[in-house]
Amino acid sequence: MDAIRTRITGDVGSRLLYFPEIGSTNAELLRLPHGQMTHGLIAITDYQSAGRGRMERTWVAPRASSLLFSVALDWPADIPVAQSVMLAALAVGDALQAVAGLAAQLKWPHDVLPGGKKVSGILGQTRPRSGAKAVILGIGLNVNFDPAVVPEIPSSATSVQSALGGPVSREELFLALVDALELWYRDCTRDREKLFAAWSSRLDLAGRRVSVSDGMGIWNGVAIGARQDGGLRVRVDKGQERVVYAADVSLRGQIGTLQRSKRPVQ
């Protein structure tokens, strides 16, 4: 971990807390006193016993196989907090491209899918701080294991190793992800429209038929597009429009095929 610390040059990851095992990295940052939870602080672990993702689902990964960490960011007041998870999804996608040569699409709201299967989970939480708002982004990225041999993991999930056909360096992937988080954070503070535009451009969404499972049951419609506050606009079969925030959304059909760059993985 000391070797990784020396290679981090930006604010994100400038303070790094490592735990061989922990319940939840998000919970660890949330419990810190206000003065200790500074911008860019990362808590990282080799194993989470109580990891969770969106909609209170558990996040499972074998010990020392994946990237499991949380990062605290001072969130700009003029940008919807929902865009923080967009930032995380973009950063995961950029890191996969940089280290593994994998091109991944995004599925609303922040699933990263190389070859149509989910490789990461993102959980965003907020905490007030000195009149501003701190965002804690929990990121789980399946790296060097086969999800098919872990009974708790659904068949819709994959890992970087499975997508590539071989293992990759967790350390290099983590450093690339930290760099991408730093760059996207800088970009969004300089140009508040850039983050949403980039996230929207990577969604395989507009005009696609979708199936939505929410508090109203399961219903079908056509995705119109996403909103800056993270909502998904869906036109139902009867013609009216609904905005979805907390729901499971499935695309009716394949989301894409695995793409790999011709550049060899270093």
C-alpha positions as CSV (number, residue, x, y, z in Angstrom):
1,M,0.0,0.0,0.0
2,D,2.9,2.4,0.7
3,A,4.1,1.9,-3.0
4,I,0.6,2.9,-4.1
5,R,0.6,6.0,-1.9
6,T,3.8,7.3,-3.5
7,R,2.2,7.2,-7.0
8,I,-0.9,9.2,-6.1
9,T,-0.3,12.9,-7.0
10,G,-3.7,14.5,-6.8
11,D,-6.2,15.3,-4.0
12,V,-8.2,12.1,-4.5
13,G,-6.3,9.4,-2.6
14,S,-3.8,11.8,-1.0
15,R,-5.1,10.3,2.3
16,L,-5.5,6.5,2.1
17,L,-6.9,4.3,4.9
18,Y,-6.2,0.6,4.3
19,F,-8.1,-2.2,6.1
20,P,-7.4,-5.9,5.5
21,E,-11.0,-6.5,6.4
22,I,-13.9,-4.3,7.3
23,G,-17.7,-4.3,7.4
24,S,-18.2,-1.4,4.9
25,T,-15.8,1.3,3.7
26,N,-18.8,3.7,3.3
27,A,-19.8,3.1,6.9
28,E,-16.2,3.7,7.9
29,L,-16.0,7.1,6.3
30,L,-19.5,8.1,7.5
31,R,-18.5,7.4,11.1
32,L,-15.4,9.6,11.1
33,P,-15.5,13.0,12.9
34,H,-16.1,15.9,10.6
35,G,-12.5,17.1,10.8
36,Q,-11.1,13.8,9.7
37,M,-13.3,13.3,6.6
38,T,-11.4,15.5,4.2
39,H,-11.8,15.9,0.5
40,G,-10.2,13.0,-1.4
41,L,-9.9,10.6,1.5
42,I,-10.2,7.0,0.5
43,A,-10.9,3.9,2.7
44,I,-9.9,0.7,0.9
45,T,-10.1,-2.9,1.9
46,D,-9.3,-6.4,0.6
47,Y,-12.6,-7.8,2.0
48,Q,-16.0,-6.4,3.0
49,S,-18.2,-8.4,5.3
50,A,-21.2,-6.0,5.0
51,G,-20.7,-4.4,1.6
52,R,-23.8,-3.2,-0.1
53,G,-24.9,-1.5,-3.3
54,R,-27.9,0.3,-4.7
55,M,-31.4,-0.5,-3.2
56,E,-29.8,-2.2,-0.1
57,R,-28.5,-5.1,-2.1
58,T,-25.4,-6.9,-0.8
59,W,-22.1,-6.7,-2.7
60,V,-20.1,-9.9,-2.6
61,A,-16.5,-10.4,-3.7
62,P,-13.9,-13.0,-2.7
63,R,-11.1,-11.9,-0.4
64,A,-8.3,-10.0,-2.2
65,S,-9.9,-10.4,-5.6
66,S,-11.4,-7.0,-6.3
67,L,-11.3,-3.3,-5.7
68,L,-13.5,-2.3,-2.7
69,F,-13.2,1.3,-1.6
70,S,-15.0,4.5,-0.7
71,V,-13.9,8.1,-1.5
72,A,-15.1,11.4,0.1
73,L,-15.6,14.4,-2.2
74,D,-16.6,18.0,-1.4
75,W,-19.5,18.3,-3.8
76,P,-20.2,21.6,-5.6
77,A,-23.4,23.2,-4.5
78,D,-24.5,24.1,-8.1
79,I,-24.3,20.5,-9.4
80,P,-27.0,17.9,-8.5
81,V,-25.7,15.4,-6.0
82,A,-27.1,12.6,-8.2
83,Q,-24.3,13.4,-10.6
84,S,-21.7,12.2,-8.2
85,V,-22.5,8.6,-9.1
86,M,-22.4,9.5,-12.7
87,L,-18.8,10.7,-12.1
88,A,-17.9,7.4,-10.4
89,A,-19.4,5.4,-13.4
90,L,-17.4,7.4,-15.9
91,A,-14.2,7.0,-13.9
92,V,-14.7,3.2,-13.7
93,G,-15.2,3.1,-17.5
94,D,-12.1,5.2,-18.1
95,A,-10.0,3.0,-15.9
96,L,-11.2,-0.2,-17.6
97,Q,-10.2,1.3,-21.0
98,A,-6.8,2.6,-19.8
99,V,-5.6,-0.6,-18.0
100,A,-7.5,-3.5,-19.6
101,G,-8.4,-2.1,-23.0
102,L,-12.1,-2.7,-22.4
103,A,-14.7,-0.4,-23.8
104,A,-17.8,-0.4,-21.6
105,Q,-21.3,1.1,-22.0
106,L,-23.3,2.5,-19.1
107,K,-26.7,1.3,-18.1
108,W,-28.9,3.7,-16.1
109,P,-28.3,4.8,-13.5
110,H,-24.6,3.9,-13.1
111,D,-24.0,0.3,-14.0
112,V,-20.8,-0.3,-16.0
113,L,-21.1,-3.1,-18.6
114,P,-18.3,-4.5,-20.7
115,G,-19.9,-6.9,-23.0
116,G,-23.4,-6.4,-21.5
117,K,-22.6,-7.7,-18.0
118,K,-22.3,-5.7,-14.8
119,V,-18.7,-5.3,-13.5
120,S,-19.1,-2.8,-10.8
121,G,-21.4,-1.4,-8.1
122,I,-21.6,2.2,-6.9
123,L,-23.3,3.5,-3.8
124,G,-23.5,7.3,-3.2
125,Q,-24.2,8.7,0.2
126,T,-24.1,12.3,1.5
127,R,-23.1,14.0,4.7
128,P,-23.5,17.7,5.6
129,R,-20.3,19.5,6.4
130,S,-19.7,23.1,7.4
131,G,-22.5,24.4,5.3
132,A,-21.4,22.3,2.3
133,K,-22.1,18.7,1.4
134,A,-19.6,15.8,1.4
135,V,-20.4,12.9,-1.0
136,I,-19.1,9.4,-0.2
137,L,-18.9,7.2,-3.2
138,G,-18.5,3.5,-2.5
139,I,-17.1,1.6,-5.5
140,G,-16.9,-2.2,-5.9
141,L,-15.2,-3.4,-9.0
142,N,-15.0,-7.2,-9.8
143,V,-11.4,-7.8,-10.9
144,N,-9.6,-11.2,-10.6
145,F,-12.2,-13.9,-10.1
146,D,-14.9,-15.8,-12.0
147,P,-18.4,-14.7,-10.8
148,A,-19.9,-17.9,-12.1
149,V,-18.2,-19.9,-9.2
150,V,-19.6,-17.6,-6.5
151,P,-23.2,-18.7,-5.8
152,E,-24.3,-15.3,-4.3
153,I,-23.4,-13.4,-7.5
154,P,-26.1,-13.2,-10.2
155,S,-25.4,-14.4,-13.7
156,S,-25.8,-10.9,-15.0
157,A,-22.4,-10.0,-13.4
158,T,-18.9,-10.3,-14.8
159,S,-15.4,-9.4,-13.8
160,V,-12.4,-7.8,-15.6
161,Q,-10.7,-11.2,-15.6
162,S,-13.7,-12.9,-17.2
163,A,-14.1,-10.2,-19.8
164,L,-10.4,-10.3,-20.7
165,G,-9.7,-14.0,-20.3
166,G,-6.9,-13.4,-17.9
167,P,-6.0,-11.5,-14.7
168,V,-5.0,-7.8,-14.4
169,S,-3.1,-5.8,-11.8
170,R,-5.5,-4.6,-9.1
171,E,-2.9,-1.9,-8.2
172,E,-2.7,-0.5,-11.7
173,L,-6.5,-0.5,-12.0
174,F,-6.9,1.2,-8.7
175,L,-4.4,3.9,-9.6
176,A,-6.1,4.5,-13.0
177,L,-9.4,4.8,-11.2
178,V,-8.1,7.3,-8.7
179,D,-6.7,9.4,-11.6
180,A,-10.0,9.2,-13.4
181,L,-11.9,10.3,-10.3
182,E,-9.5,13.2,-9.9
183,L,-9.8,14.3,-13.5
184,W,-13.6,14.1,-13.7
185,Y,-13.9,16.0,-10.4
186,R,-11.8,18.8,-11.7
187,D,-13.7,18.9,-15.0
188,C,-17.1,19.1,-13.3
189,T,-16.0,21.9,-11.0
190,R,-14.8,23.9,-14.1
191,D,-17.7,23.1,-16.4
192,R,-20.9,22.0,-14.7
193,E,-22.4,20.7,-17.9
194,K,-19.5,18.4,-18.9
195,L,-20.2,15.6,-16.5
196,F,-23.8,15.1,-17.4
197,A,-23.1,15.4,-21.1
198,A,-20.4,12.7,-20.9
199,W,-22.5,10.3,-18.8
200,S,-25.5,10.7,-21.1
201,S,-23.4,10.1,-24.2
202,R,-22.3,6.7,-22.9
203,L,-25.8,5.5,-22.1
204,D,-27.3,3.0,-24.5
205,L,-30.8,4.3,-23.7
206,A,-32.8,6.8,-25.8
207,G,-35.5,5.1,-27.9
208,R,-34.9,1.7,-26.2
209,R,-37.8,-0.4,-24.9
210,V,-37.4,-0.9,-21.2
211,S,-39.1,-2.9,-18.4
212,V,-39.3,-1.1,-15.1
213,S,-39.8,-2.7,-11.6
214,D,-40.7,-0.1,-9.0
215,G,-43.2,0.6,-6.2
216,M,-46.0,0.5,-8.8
217,G,-45.1,-3.0,-10.0
218,I,-43.6,-4.0,-13.3
219,W,-44.4,-2.0,-16.3
220,N,-43.0,-1.4,-19.8
221,G,-42.3,1.7,-21.9
222,V,-39.8,3.5,-24.1
223,A,-36.8,5.4,-22.6
224,I,-36.8,9.0,-23.7
225,G,-33.7,10.1,-21.9
226,A,-32.1,11.0,-18.6
227,R,-32.4,14.1,-16.5
228,Q,-29.6,16.1,-14.8
229,D,-31.0,15.0,-11.4
230,G,-30.5,11.4,-12.4
231,G,-34.1,10.6,-13.2
232,L,-34.9,8.4,-16.2
233,R,-37.7,9.6,-18.4
234,V,-39.9,6.8,-19.7
235,R,-43.0,7.0,-22.0
236,V,-45.3,4.2,-21.0
237,D,-47.3,2.3,-23.5
238,K,-50.4,4.4,-22.9
239,G,-48.5,7.5,-23.9
240,Q,-47.9,9.4,-20.7
241,E,-44.4,10.1,-19.4
242,R,-43.0,8.9,-16.0
243,V,-39.8,9.9,-14.3
244,V,-38.0,7.0,-12.6
245,Y,-35.5,7.4,-9.8
246,A,-35.4,4.2,-7.6
247,A,-36.2,1.2,-9.7
248,D,-34.8,-1.8,-11.6
249,V,-34.7,-1.0,-15.3
250,S,-34.0,-3.7,-17.9
251,L,-33.4,-3.0,-21.5
252,R,-35.5,-5.2,-23.8
253,G,-32.7,-6.8,-25.8
254,Q,-28.9,-6.9,-25.8
255,I,-27.0,-3.9,-24.7
256,G,-23.9,-4.4,-26.8
257,T,-20.9,-6.6,-27.4
258,L,-17.5,-6.8,-25.8
259,Q,-15.0,-4.4,-27.4
260,R,-11.3,-4.6,-26.8
261,S,-8.7,-2.2,-28.0
262,K,-5.9,-3.5,-30.3
263,R,-3.3,-2.0,-28.0
264,P,-1.7,-4.7,-25.8
265,V,-2.5,-4.6,-22.1
266,Q,0.6,-3.4,-20.1
